Amino acid sequence: EIVLTQSPATLSLSPGERATLSCRASQSVSSYLAWYQQKPGQAPRLLISDASNRATGIPARFSGSGSGTDFTLTISGLEPEDFAVYYCQQSGNWPTFGQGTKVDIK
Amino acid sequence: EVQLVESGGGLAQPGRSLRLSCAASGFTFDDFAMHWVRQAPGKGLEWVAGIGWKSGSTVYADSVKGRFTISRDNAKNSLSLEMNGLRPEDTALYYCAKVCTPRSNWPDAFDSWGQGTLVIVSS
């Protein structure tokens, strides 16, 4: 099983600041890495697929990068609605998720 | 608009069975692989099982292999998860999810999710 480790567990930032979230895989997943946002009481929402492709309707302030084992989700200028939990997922034959990073208001 | 509506959750005793269903609409169901993902209360996401768009291929997480069976009825636009030998650690909100790419199994991300159905396993 491919283990995904997200860091930090919690990121405390103010609106307008830049958020940088990390996801590290225990072995190479090529570019098969997705990012999801989840707000309380809601289902997850796909943000990024294939490491860097923004999903339909996702604002340009969300960007993904990386390949192999190290990946980053960047939110360039946090909006109030961006405070949520973010999960990375390797979308291979047996998908796995990271444990999540909570972005909360400082 | 893609809609995924799960049902069938509830309270079950350890060792018993439950069958979850997911009704799909708004897209050509038989063109897309589908998955089940669960989330224990206050915890993160855990992938459970997936089924290919042609229904022949299935994959399972080790934690449910041999106990859960994923299936689909393309004529009814429906996805199912038969859960046998339930354990307390199976307690979770169960989501069905659709992959992004038509006529492709895996790897692929999940671009649409239902709102989930809650399963509680307790005596």
gemmi code that builds the backbone of each chain (N, CA, C; Angstrom):
import gemmi

chains = {
    "A": [
        ("GLU", (0.846, -1.193, 0.000), (0.000, 0.000, 0.000), (0.883, 1.245, 0.000)),
        ("ILE", (0.510, 2.198, -0.854), (1.248, 3.454, -0.908), (0.724, 4.380, 0.189)),
        ("VAL", (1.617, 4.820, 1.050), (1.246, 5.710, 2.159), (1.541, 7.150, 1.760)),
        ("LEU", (0.558, 8.003, 1.977), (0.712, 9.434, 1.711), (0.782, 10.174, 3.048)),
        ("THR", (1.808, 10.995, 3.198), (1.989, 11.760, 4.426), (1.852, 13.237, 4.116)),
        ("GLN", (0.869, 13.873, 4.739), (0.633, 15.290, 4.504), (1.221, 16.127, 5.641)),
        ("SER", (1.743, 17.277, 5.284), (2.252, 18.203, 6.282), (1.987, 19.637, 5.848)),
        ("PRO", (1.788, 20.532, 6.850), (1.620, 20.204, 8.262), (0.217, 19.633, 8.520)),
        ("ALA", (-0.032, 19.199, 9.728), (-1.361, 18.718, 10.076), (-2.355, 19.879, 10.115)),
        ("THR", (-1.894, 21.004, 10.627), (-2.707, 22.215, 10.699), (-1.883, 23.400, 10.233)),
        ("LEU", (-2.532, 24.261, 9.469), (-1.890, 25.462, 8.964), (-2.774, 26.644, 9.360)),
        ("SER", (-2.249, 27.518, 10.189), (-3.030, 28.667, 10.653), (-2.564, 29.912, 9.915)),
        ("LEU", (-3.464, 30.469, 9.114), (-3.120, 31.604, 8.271), (-4.246, 32.625, 8.276)),
        ("SER", (-3.939, 33.806, 7.788), (-4.942, 34.871, 7.673), (-5.429, 34.974, 6.242)),
        ("PRO", (-6.641, 35.461, 6.032), (-7.109, 35.686, 4.660), (-6.125, 36.544, 3.888)),
        ("GLY", (-5.908, 36.177, 2.629), (-4.962, 36.891, 1.783), (-3.572, 36.282, 1.767)),
        ("GLU", (-3.256, 35.486, 2.778), (-1.940, 34.846, 2.821), (-1.869, 33.663, 1.864)),
        ("ARG", (-0.659, 33.242, 1.590), (-0.391, 32.107, 0.710), (-0.299, 30.846, 1.552)),
        ("ALA", (-0.964, 29.776, 1.093), (-0.917, 28.499, 1.792), (-0.141, 27.490, 0.949)),
        ("THR", (0.773, 26.783, 1.589), (1.556, 25.753, 0.905), (1.402, 24.449, 1.676)),
        ("LEU", (0.766, 23.472, 1.034), (0.497, 22.176, 1.644), (1.342, 21.122, 0.938)),
        ("SER", (1.875, 20.195, 1.721), (2.760, 19.180, 1.181), (2.155, 17.793, 1.297)),
        ("CYS", (2.486, 16.943, 0.338), (2.058, 15.542, 0.337), (3.225, 14.718, -0.169)),
        ("ARG", (3.653, 13.750, 0.643), (4.779, 12.897, 0.264), (4.316, 11.454, 0.196)),
        ("ALA", (4.662, 10.778, -0.904), (4.279, 9.373, -1.100), (5.417, 8.443, -0.718)),
        ("SER", (5.061, 7.262, -0.214), (6.058, 6.289, 0.226), (6.787, 5.633, -0.947)),
        ("GLN", (6.220, 5.736, -2.135), (6.881, 5.313, -3.375), (6.311, 6.140, -4.499)),
        ("SER", (6.975, 6.097, -5.645), (6.555, 6.962, -6.744), (5.120, 6.667, -7.191)),
        ("VAL", (4.361, 7.746, -7.384), (3.015, 7.633, -7.941), (2.947, 8.345, -9.289)),
        ("SER", (4.127, 8.585, -9.867), (4.196, 9.329, -11.124), (3.482, 10.676, -10.940)),
        ("SER", (2.515, 10.978, -11.773), (1.742, 12.214, -11.597), (0.305, 11.933, -11.187)),
        ("TYR", (0.061, 10.681, -10.705), (-1.305, 10.279, -10.361), (-1.654, 10.719, -8.950)),
        ("LEU", (-1.706, 12.034, -8.771), (-1.945, 12.613, -7.467), (-3.047, 13.658, -7.583)),
        ("ALA", (-4.043, 13.551, -6.705), (-5.166, 14.485, -6.710), (-5.263, 15.186, -5.362)),
        ("TRP", (-5.885, 16.346, -5.379), (-6.135, 17.117, -4.148), (-7.630, 17.380, -4.042)),
        ("TYR", (-8.140, 17.269, -2.810), (-9.555, 17.506, -2.523), (-9.672, 18.483, -1.363)),
        ("GLN", (-10.774, 19.238, -1.392), (-11.129, 20.133, -0.302), (-12.394, 19.591, 0.359)),
        ("GLN", (-12.421, 19.590, 1.680), (-13.645, 19.170, 2.374), (-13.983, 20.165, 3.478)),
        ("LYS", (-15.207, 20.646, 3.443), (-15.724, 21.526, 4.486), (-16.651, 20.730, 5.398)),
        ("PRO", (-16.840, 21.171, 6.639), (-17.680, 20.415, 7.593), (-19.067, 20.131, 7.028)),
        ("GLY", (-19.472, 18.863, 7.154), (-20.796, 18.458, 6.706), (-20.960, 18.324, 5.212)),
        ("GLN", (-19.860, 18.457, 4.478), (-19.932, 18.361, 3.020), (-19.072, 17.218, 2.504)),
        ("ALA", (-19.397, 16.766, 1.301), (-18.573, 15.783, 0.627), (-17.288, 16.447, 0.130)),
        ("PRO", (-16.263, 15.665, -0.080), (-15.037, 16.229, -0.663), (-15.304, 16.791, -2.057)),
        ("ARG", (-14.487, 17.778, -2.437), (-14.581, 18.389, -3.765), (-13.217, 18.281, -4.420)),
        ("LEU", (-13.194, 17.780, -5.665), (-11.936, 17.662, -6.395), (-11.424, 19.043, -6.770)),
        ("LEU", (-10.149, 19.303, -6.439), (-9.497, 20.562, -6.819), (-8.541, 20.355, -7.984)),
        ("ILE", (-7.667, 19.362, -7.821), (-6.554, 19.135, -8.737), (-6.482, 17.645, -9.058)),
        ("SER", (-6.308, 17.295, -10.315), (-6.034, 15.916, -10.703), (-4.705, 15.868, -11.446)),
        ("ASP", (-4.141, 14.673, -11.516), (-2.876, 14.478, -12.226), (-1.826, 15.517, -11.817)),
        ("ALA", (-1.766, 15.761, -10.543), (-0.765, 16.608, -9.878), (-0.932, 18.107, -10.111)),
        ("SER", (-1.387, 18.495, -11.311), (-1.373, 19.934, -11.604), (-2.559, 20.435, -12.426)),
        ("ASN", (-3.508, 19.564, -12.741), (-4.654, 19.971, -13.566), (-5.823, 20.406, -12.702)),
        ("ARG", (-6.172, 21.683, -12.788), (-7.313, 22.168, -12.010), (-8.605, 21.568, -12.545)),
        ("ALA", (-9.460, 21.149, -11.628), (-10.758, 20.593, -12.019), (-11.678, 21.726, -12.496)),
        ("THR", (-12.737, 21.346, -13.146), (-13.692, 22.304, -13.686), (-14.239, 23.209, -12.597)),
        ("GLY", (-14.160, 24.520, -12.840), (-14.741, 25.479, -11.907), (-13.868, 25.852, -10.727)),
        ("ILE", (-12.670, 25.305, -10.653), (-11.776, 25.609, -9.531), (-11.009, 26.903, -9.827)),
        ("PRO", (-11.007, 27.847, -8.885), (-10.335, 29.134, -9.137), (-8.836, 28.984, -9.377)),
        ("ALA", (-8.293, 29.927, -10.096), (-6.878, 29.879, -10.475), (-5.942, 30.051, -9.290)),
        ("ARG", (-6.448, 30.489, -8.144), (-5.565, 30.625, -6.973), (-5.116, 29.264, -6.433)),
        ("PHE", (-5.787, 28.201, -6.853), (-5.376, 26.843, -6.482), (-4.444, 26.291, -7.562)),
        ("SER", (-3.268, 25.835, -7.137), (-2.356, 25.212, -8.096), (-1.658, 24.028, -7.447)),
        ("GLY", (-1.349, 23.044, -8.271), (-0.662, 21.858, -7.798), (0.621, 21.649, -8.575)),
        ("SER", (1.596, 21.046, -7.894), (2.866, 20.760, -8.562), (3.468, 19.495, -7.970)),
        ("GLY", (4.484, 18.984, -8.663), (5.208, 17.818, -8.173), (5.040, 16.611, -9.056)),
        ("SER", (5.866, 15.617, -8.791), (5.786, 14.326, -9.470), (6.632, 13.337, -8.693)),
        ("GLY", (6.377, 12.058, -8.926), (7.137, 11.044, -8.199), (6.633, 10.864, -6.782)),
        ("THR", (7.340, 11.432, -5.820), (6.956, 11.252, -4.424), (6.631, 12.549, -3.680)),
        ("ASP", (6.924, 13.687, -4.245), (6.732, 14.948, -3.533), (5.827, 15.889, -4.308)),
        ("PHE", (4.766, 16.329, -3.613), (3.734, 17.142, -4.248), (3.368, 18.318, -3.352)),
        ("THR", (2.889, 19.377, -4.003), (2.515, 20.585, -3.277), (1.202, 21.142, -3.822)),
        ("LEU", (0.337, 21.542, -2.901), (-0.852, 22.319, -3.263), (-0.618, 23.733, -2.730)),
        ("THR", (-0.749, 24.713, -3.611), (-0.571, 26.109, -3.230), (-1.877, 26.855, -3.429)),
        ("ILE", (-2.245, 27.624, -2.418), (-3.397, 28.529, -2.532), (-2.820, 29.928, -2.417)),
        ("SER", (-2.838, 30.661, -3.530), (-2.144, 31.961, -3.579), (-3.101, 33.078, -3.186)),
        ("GLY", (-3.261, 33.286, -1.899), (-4.185, 34.319, -1.441), (-5.466, 33.716, -0.929)),
        ("LEU", (-5.477, 33.345, 0.344), (-6.619, 32.638, 0.921), (-7.868, 33.514, 0.959)),
        ("GLU", (-8.956, 32.957, 0.457), (-10.268, 33.573, 0.581), (-10.975, 32.956, 1.788)),
        ("PRO", (-11.954, 33.653, 2.364), (-12.657, 33.103, 3.543), (-13.207, 31.702, 3.316)),
        ("GLU", (-13.643, 31.404, 2.089), (-14.230, 30.091, 1.816), (-13.184, 28.986, 1.667)),
        ("ASP", (-11.897, 29.317, 1.716), (-10.844, 28.317, 1.529), (-10.438, 27.632, 2.830)),
        ("PHE", (-10.944, 28.117, 3.950), (-10.580, 27.500, 5.220), (-11.350, 26.183, 5.348)),
        ("ALA", (-10.598, 25.099, 5.333), (-11.190, 23.756, 5.189), (-10.088, 22.722, 5.423)),
        ("VAL", (-10.451, 21.455, 5.245), (-9.469, 20.375, 5.301), (-9.144, 19.950, 3.860)),
        ("TYR", (-7.871, 19.703, 3.603), (-7.410, 19.326, 2.271), (-6.755, 17.946, 2.336)),
        ("TYR", (-7.149, 17.099, 1.394), (-6.608, 15.743, 1.316), (-5.906, 15.543, -0.024)),
        ("CYS", (-4.769, 14.865, 0.022), (-4.189, 14.382, -1.227), (-4.581, 12.919, -1.393)),
        ("GLN", (-4.570, 12.456, -2.618), (-4.946, 11.073, -2.955), (-4.076, 10.605, -4.098)),
        ("GLN", (-3.516, 9.413, -3.950), (-2.866, 8.816, -5.115), (-3.942, 7.993, -5.812)),
        ("SER", (-4.126, 8.262, -7.102), (-5.291, 7.743, -7.816), (-4.952, 6.489, -8.614)),
        ("GLY", (-4.057, 5.665, -8.076), (-3.640, 4.452, -8.756), (-4.626, 3.311, -8.623)),
        ("ASN", (-4.153, 2.108, -8.892), (-5.035, 0.939, -8.902), (-5.690, 0.688, -7.548)),
        ("TRP", (-4.984, 0.960, -6.477), (-5.521, 0.870, -5.127), (-5.325, 2.225, -4.477)),
        ("PRO", (-6.298, 3.129, -4.692), (-6.114, 4.513, -4.213), (-5.919, 4.591, -2.709)),
        ("THR", (-5.175, 5.591, -2.280), (-5.074, 5.895, -0.863), (-5.102, 7.408, -0.690)),
        ("PHE", (-5.492, 7.828, 0.511), (-5.567, 9.242, 0.850), (-4.539, 9.577, 1.929)),
        ("GLY", (-4.091, 10.821, 1.923), (-3.330, 11.327, 3.047), (-4.261, 11.589, 4.221)),
        ("GLN", (-3.673, 11.922, 5.355), (-4.469, 12.088, 6.572), (-5.123, 13.468, 6.664)),
        ("GLY", (-4.770, 14.359, 5.758), (-5.404, 15.675, 5.693), (-4.592, 16.778, 6.342)),
        ("THR", (-4.754, 17.983, 5.805), (-4.209, 19.209, 6.397), (-5.369, 20.165, 6.618)),
        ("LYS", (-5.517, 20.615, 7.839), (-6.565, 21.586, 8.148), (-5.986, 22.988, 8.016)),
        ("VAL", (-6.638, 23.803, 7.188), (-6.259, 25.206, 7.052), (-7.271, 26.012, 7.845)),
        ("ASP", (-6.805, 26.604, 8.939), (-7.749, 27.379, 9.740), (-7.309, 28.835, 9.858)),
        ("ILE", (-8.234, 29.634, 10.360), (-8.017, 31.083, 10.421), (-7.171, 31.441, 11.633)),
        ("LYS", (-6.106, 32.176, 11.358), (-5.210, 32.610, 12.421), (-5.834, 33.748, 13.221)),
    ],
    "B": [
        ("GLU", (-26.672, 17.860, -14.810), (-25.910, 17.903, -13.551), (-25.751, 16.498, -12.986)),
        ("VAL", (-24.519, 16.159, -12.640), (-24.250, 14.843, -12.044), (-24.867, 14.782, -10.651)),
        ("GLN", (-25.597, 13.706, -10.397), (-26.125, 13.478, -9.054), (-25.824, 12.051, -8.634)),
        ("LEU", (-25.353, 11.902, -7.409), (-25.109, 10.601, -6.801), (-25.812, 10.605, -5.451)),
        ("VAL", (-26.720, 9.672, -5.263), (-27.516, 9.637, -4.028), (-27.379, 8.259, -3.387)),
        ("GLU", (-26.721, 8.238, -2.228), (-26.516, 6.979, -1.510), (-27.701, 6.684, -0.592)),
        ("SER", (-27.917, 5.403, -0.340), (-28.956, 4.975, 0.588), (-28.572, 3.619, 1.160)),
        ("GLY", (-29.311, 3.182, 2.179), (-29.107, 1.853, 2.720), (-28.342, 1.803, 4.032)),
        ("GLY", (-27.847, 2.935, 4.474), (-27.123, 2.946, 5.735), (-28.050, 2.744, 6.918)),
        ("GLY", (-27.445, 2.551, 8.069), (-28.230, 2.365, 9.273), (-27.409, 1.699, 10.353)),
        ("LEU", (-28.106, 1.205, 11.363), (-27.458, 0.536, 12.489), (-27.453, -0.962, 12.264)),
        ("ALA", (-26.293, -1.565, 12.428), (-26.178, -3.013, 12.281), (-25.333, -3.571, 13.415)),
        ("GLN", (-25.647, -4.773, 13.831), (-24.850, -5.426, 14.863), (-23.578, -6.009, 14.258)),
        ("PRO", (-22.541, -6.118, 15.039), (-21.313, -6.756, 14.537), (-21.616, -8.138, 13.973)),
        ("GLY", (-21.002, -8.435, 12.834), (-21.203, -9.716, 12.182), (-22.352, -9.747, 11.192)),
        ("ARG", (-23.221, -8.754, 11.251), (-24.371, -8.721, 10.342), (-24.006, -8.070, 9.016)),
        ("SER", (-25.015, -7.941, 8.163), (-24.801, -7.432, 6.806), (-25.641, -6.199, 6.537)),
        ("LEU", (-25.158, -5.401, 5.595), (-25.914, -4.263, 5.061), (-25.589, -4.143, 3.579)),
        ("ARG", (-26.533, -3.601, 2.835), (-26.305, -3.349, 1.416), (-26.541, -1.875, 1.144)),
        ("LEU", (-25.509, -1.205, 0.658), (-25.619, 0.202, 0.291), (-25.888, 0.327, -1.199)),
        ("SER", (-26.618, 1.367, -1.559), (-26.889, 1.646, -2.966), (-26.546, 3.091, -3.278)),
        ("CYS", (-26.238, 3.335, -4.542), (-25.963, 4.689, -5.014), (-26.691, 4.866, -6.344)),
        ("ALA", (-27.644, 5.781, -6.376), (-28.388, 6.069, -7.603), (-27.707, 7.211, -8.333)),
        ("ALA", (-27.373, 6.960, -9.604), (-26.631, 7.938, -10.393), (-27.506, 8.548, -11.480)),
        ("SER", (-27.294, 9.823, -11.749), (-28.011, 10.494, -12.824), (-27.179, 11.652, -13.337)),
        ("GLY", (-27.523, 12.124, -14.528), (-26.849, 13.296, -15.083), (-25.612, 12.983, -15.896)),
        ("PHE", (-25.309, 11.703, -16.081), (-24.157, 11.334, -16.907), (-24.393, 9.911, -17.418)),
        ("THR", (-23.590, 9.501, -18.383), (-23.714, 8.156, -18.950), (-23.034, 7.176, -18.008)),
        ("PHE", (-23.830, 6.600, -17.119), (-23.308, 5.817, -15.994), (-22.366, 4.705, -16.450)),
        ("ASP", (-22.732, 3.971, -17.483), (-21.927, 2.803, -17.833), (-20.608, 3.164, -18.515)),
        ("ASP", (-20.332, 4.441, -18.700), (-19.050, 4.871, -19.256), (-17.988, 5.153, -18.191)),
        ("PHE", (-18.381, 5.096, -16.906), (-17.465, 5.548, -15.863), (-17.253, 4.483, -14.791)),
        ("ALA", (-15.971, 4.306, -14.397), (-15.678, 3.522, -13.201), (-16.243, 4.264, -11.981)),
        ("MET", (-16.572, 3.491, -10.951), (-17.166, 4.057, -9.746), (-16.463, 3.495, -8.514)),
        ("HIS", (-16.527, 4.234, -7.432), (-15.847, 3.828, -6.208), (-16.713, 4.109, -4.987)),
        ("TRP", (-16.360, 3.439, -3.887), (-16.879, 3.745, -2.558), (-15.708, 4.232, -1.694)),
        ("VAL", (-15.953, 5.305, -0.970), (-14.985, 5.889, -0.042), (-15.711, 6.099, 1.278)),
        ("ARG", (-15.068, 5.857, 2.384), (-15.723, 6.047, 3.675), (-14.939, 7.004, 4.559)),
        ("GLN", (-15.648, 7.525, 5.557), (-15.047, 8.470, 6.490), (-15.626, 8.205, 7.868)),
        ("ALA", (-14.808, 7.670, 8.751), (-15.234, 7.448, 10.128), (-15.466, 8.800, 10.800)),
        ("PRO", (-16.329, 8.854, 11.797), (-16.639, 10.138, 12.449), (-15.391, 10.868, 12.925)),
        ("GLY", (-15.219, 12.083, 12.463), (-14.085, 12.908, 12.866), (-12.749, 12.505, 12.287)),
        ("LYS", (-12.754, 11.570, 11.333), (-11.505, 11.051, 10.770), (-11.363, 11.429, 9.297)),
        ("GLY", (-10.297, 10.927, 8.673), (-10.032, 11.216, 7.275), (-10.737, 10.265, 6.329)),
        ("LEU", (-10.410, 10.411, 5.056), (-11.032, 9.614, 4.005), (-10.299, 8.287, 3.838)),
        ("GLU", (-11.059, 7.232, 3.608), (-10.489, 5.915, 3.342), (-11.177, 5.328, 2.122)),
        ("TRP", (-10.397, 5.037, 1.086), (-10.941, 4.364, -0.084), (-11.339, 2.931, 0.281)),
        ("VAL", (-12.482, 2.468, -0.230), (-13.008, 1.154, 0.128), (-12.952, 0.169, -1.042)),
        ("ALA", (-13.525, 0.561, -2.181), (-13.620, -0.368, -3.305), (-13.903, 0.401, -4.582)),
        ("GLY", (-13.549, -0.217, -5.713), (-13.817, 0.378, -7.010), (-14.259, -0.682, -8.000)),
        ("ILE", (-15.009, -0.259, -9.019), (-15.470, -1.164, -10.061), (-15.304, -0.479, -11.395)),
        ("GLY", (-14.801, -1.212, -12.358), (-14.542, -0.669, -13.674), (-15.807, -0.327, -14.434)),
        ("TRP", (-15.642, 0.448, -15.512), (-16.789, 0.888, -16.278), (-17.470, -0.253, -16.990)),
        ("LYS", (-16.743, -1.314, -17.306), (-17.350, -2.483, -17.927), (-17.752, -3.520, -16.902)),
        ("SER", (-17.587, -3.189, -15.622), (-18.062, -4.031, -14.521), (-17.201, -5.252, -14.255)),
        ("GLY", (-16.315, -5.621, -15.170), (-15.551, -6.838, -14.976), (-14.455, -6.733, -13.942)),
        ("SER", (-13.933, -5.506, -13.730), (-12.808, -5.317, -12.827), (-13.273, -4.720, -11.511)),
        ("THR", (-12.826, -5.331, -10.422), (-13.106, -4.780, -9.097), (-11.816, -4.755, -8.295)),
        ("VAL", (-11.697, -3.781, -7.417), (-10.550, -3.669, -6.527), (-11.052, -3.296, -5.145)),
        ("TYR", (-10.332, -3.776, -4.117), (-10.759, -3.572, -2.734), (-9.587, -3.164, -1.854)),
        ("ALA", (-9.900, -2.378, -0.848), (-8.927, -2.122, 0.198), (-8.740, -3.393, 1.011)),
        ("ASP", (-7.541, -3.588, 1.539), (-7.270, -4.791, 2.333), (-8.218, -4.907, 3.521)),
        ("SER", (-8.623, -3.767, 4.066), (-9.462, -3.763, 5.270), (-10.857, -4.339, 5.034)),
        ("VAL", (-11.281, -4.441, 3.773), (-12.632, -4.946, 3.483), (-12.620, -6.154, 2.547)),
        ("LYS", (-11.474, -6.506, 2.030), (-11.385, -7.606, 1.063), (-11.916, -8.893, 1.685)),
        ("GLY", (-12.764, -9.579, 0.928), (-13.353, -10.817, 1.418), (-14.628, -10.612, 2.213)),
        ("ARG", (-14.918, -9.375, 2.597), (-16.155, -9.097, 3.355), (-17.127, -8.228, 2.556)),
        ("PHE", (-16.587, -7.314, 1.773), (-17.423, -6.382, 1.000), (-17.376, -6.770, -0.475)),
        ("THR", (-18.489, -6.532, -1.170), (-18.555, -6.778, -2.609), (-19.174, -5.564, -3.299)),
        ("ILE", (-18.447, -5.001, -4.252), (-18.960, -3.885, -5.038), (-19.549, -4.430, -6.328)),
        ("SER", (-20.663, -3.842, -6.755), (-21.281, -4.274, -8.010), (-22.017, -3.084, -8.619)),
        ("ARG", (-22.412, -3.245, -9.870), (-23.141, -2.181, -10.538), (-24.206, -2.777, -11.446)),
        ("ASP", (-25.281, -2.034, -11.626), (-26.351, -2.414, -12.551), (-26.470, -1.266, -13.535)),
        ("ASN", (-25.830, -1.409, -14.680), (-25.800, -0.306, -15.641), (-27.188, 0.000, -16.213)),
        ("ALA", (-28.064, -0.990, -16.248), (-29.419, -0.756, -16.755), (-30.219, 0.144, -15.806)),
        ("LYS", (-29.864, 0.089, -14.519), (-30.574, 0.886, -13.515), (-29.757, 2.077, -13.020)),
        ("ASN", (-28.603, 2.307, -13.636), (-27.725, 3.412, -13.212), (-27.474, 3.366, -11.710)),
        ("SER", (-27.098, 2.195, -11.237), (-26.988, 1.986, -9.805), (-25.693, 1.285, -9.430)),
        ("LEU", (-25.113, 1.722, -8.334), (-23.908, 1.135, -7.755), (-24.282, 0.563, -6.395)),
        ("SER", (-23.699, -0.573, -6.039), (-24.017, -1.187, -4.755), (-22.757, -1.582, -4.006)),
        ("LEU", (-22.906, -1.718, -2.700), (-21.845, -2.255, -1.857), (-22.483, -3.197, -0.857)),
        ("GLU", (-22.224, -4.486, -1.028), (-22.711, -5.492, -0.104), (-21.668, -5.649, 0.984)),
        ("MET", (-22.074, -5.419, 2.227), (-21.143, -5.453, 3.342), (-21.531, -6.593, 4.284)),
        ("ASN", (-20.673, -7.588, 4.372), (-20.898, -8.722, 5.249), (-19.877, -8.723, 6.387)),
        ("GLY", (-20.188, -9.455, 7.446), (-19.248, -9.547, 8.559), (-18.857, -8.190, 9.106)),
        ("LEU", (-19.844, -7.324, 9.301), (-19.538, -5.958, 9.722), (-18.841, -5.915, 11.079)),
        ("ARG", (-17.935, -4.969, 11.200), (-17.155, -4.753, 12.420), (-17.371, -3.337, 12.914)),
        ("PRO", (-17.161, -3.090, 14.199), (-17.309, -1.705, 14.696), (-16.456, -0.702, 13.929)),
        ("GLU", (-15.291, -1.127, 13.468), (-14.404, -0.216, 12.734), (-14.917, 0.100, 11.335)),
        ("ASP", (-15.992, -0.531, 10.908), (-16.630, -0.179, 9.632), (-17.593, 1.005, 9.790)),
        ("THR", (-17.792, 1.452, 11.020), (-18.659, 2.605, 11.259), (-18.111, 3.829, 10.551)),
        ("ALA", (-18.919, 4.407, 9.669), (-18.443, 5.528, 8.848), (-19.575, 6.068, 7.991)),
        ("LEU", (-19.317, 7.219, 7.416), (-20.144, 7.760, 6.353), (-19.582, 7.216, 5.045)),
        ("TYR", (-20.425, 6.572, 4.260), (-19.982, 5.942, 3.030), (-20.419, 6.793, 1.828)),
        ("TYR", (-19.423, 7.197, 1.039), (-19.676, 7.991, -0.161), (-19.504, 7.127, -1.408)),
        ("CYS", (-20.345, 7.340, -2.409), (-20.008, 6.826, -3.724), (-19.407, 7.976, -4.531)),
        ("ALA", (-18.519, 7.623, -5.434), (-17.796, 8.639, -6.197), (-17.575, 8.171, -7.624)),
        ("LYS", (-17.589, 9.116, -8.527), (-17.432, 8.867, -9.965), (-16.042, 9.340, -10.391)),
        ("VAL", (-15.422, 8.605, -11.297), (-14.115, 9.029, -11.786), (-14.266, 10.092, -12.861)),
        ("CYS", (-13.151, 10.722, -13.177), (-13.162, 11.848, -14.125), (-13.318, 11.421, -15.575)),
        ("THR", (-12.661, 10.313, -15.943), (-12.461, 10.008, -17.364), (-13.375, 8.879, -17.834)),
        ("PRO", (-14.144, 9.107, -18.903), (-15.005, 8.026, -19.410), (-14.198, 6.896, -20.050)),
        ("ARG", (-14.708, 5.696, -19.926), (-14.150, 4.491, -20.563), (-12.682, 4.280, -20.182)),
        ("SER", (-12.388, 4.571, -18.941), (-11.053, 4.377, -18.381), (-11.228, 3.975, -16.929)),
        ("ASN", (-10.512, 2.950, -16.485), (-10.702, 2.491, -15.104), (-9.840, 3.266, -14.118)),
        ("TRP", (-8.621, 2.873, -13.976), (-7.693, 3.528, -13.056), (-6.338, 3.544, -13.714)),
        ("PRO", (-5.475, 4.483, -13.326), (-5.677, 5.484, -12.277), (-6.556, 6.650, -12.735)),
        ("ASP", (-7.295, 7.212, -11.783), (-8.130, 8.364, -12.088), (-8.624, 8.969, -10.782)),
        ("ALA", (-8.836, 10.277, -10.793), (-9.361, 10.978, -9.620), (-10.883, 10.908, -9.621)),
        ("PHE", (-11.482, 11.365, -8.517), (-12.930, 11.282, -8.339), (-13.525, 12.689, -8.430)),
        ("ASP", (-14.296, 12.933, -9.488), (-14.741, 14.299, -9.705), (-16.152, 14.599, -9.210)),
        ("SER", (-16.893, 13.576, -8.812), (-18.239, 13.803, -8.268), (-18.465, 12.840, -7.114)),
        ("TRP", (-19.083, 13.346, -6.074), (-19.333, 12.566, -4.860), (-20.790, 12.751, -4.435)),
        ("GLY", (-21.358, 11.710, -3.836), (-22.655, 11.869, -3.206), (-22.496, 12.517, -1.841)),
        ("GLN", (-23.593, 12.611, -1.117), (-23.566, 13.201, 0.225), (-23.327, 12.156, 1.310)),
        ("GLY", (-23.356, 10.900, 0.936), (-23.002, 9.850, 1.884), (-24.187, 9.231, 2.605)),
        ("THR", (-23.993, 7.992, 3.075), (-24.970, 7.308, 3.904), (-24.218, 6.740, 5.103)),
        ("LEU", (-24.781, 6.929, 6.281), (-24.092, 6.596, 7.526), (-24.347, 5.155, 7.938)),
        ("VAL", (-23.272, 4.451, 8.196), (-23.336, 3.077, 8.699), (-22.767, 3.068, 10.115)),
        ("ILE", (-23.532, 2.527, 11.048), (-23.078, 2.394, 12.435), (-23.127, 0.927, 12.798)),
        ("VAL", (-21.983, 0.415, 13.220), (-21.910, -0.993, 13.616), (-21.693, -1.055, 15.116)),
        ("SER", (-22.710, -1.537, 15.807), (-22.655, -1.547, 17.266), (-23.660, -2.554, 17.811)),
        ("SER", (-23.304, -3.148, 18.924), (-24.230, -4.067, 19.582), (-25.129, -3.317, 20.559)),
    ],
}
model = gemmi.Model(1)
for chain_id, residues in chains.items():
    chain = gemmi.Chain(chain_id)
    for i, (resn, *xyz) in enumerate(residues, 1):
        res = gemmi.Residue()
        res.name, res.seqid = resn, gemmi.SeqId(i, " ")
        for name, pos in zip(("N", "CA", "C"), xyz):
            atom = gemmi.Atom()
            atom.name, atom.element = name, gemmi.Element(name[0])
            atom.pos, atom.b_iso = gemmi.Position(*pos), 0.0
            res.add_atom(atom)
        chain.add_residue(res)
    model.add_chain(chain)
structure = gemmi.Structure()
structure.add_model(model)
structure.setup_entities()
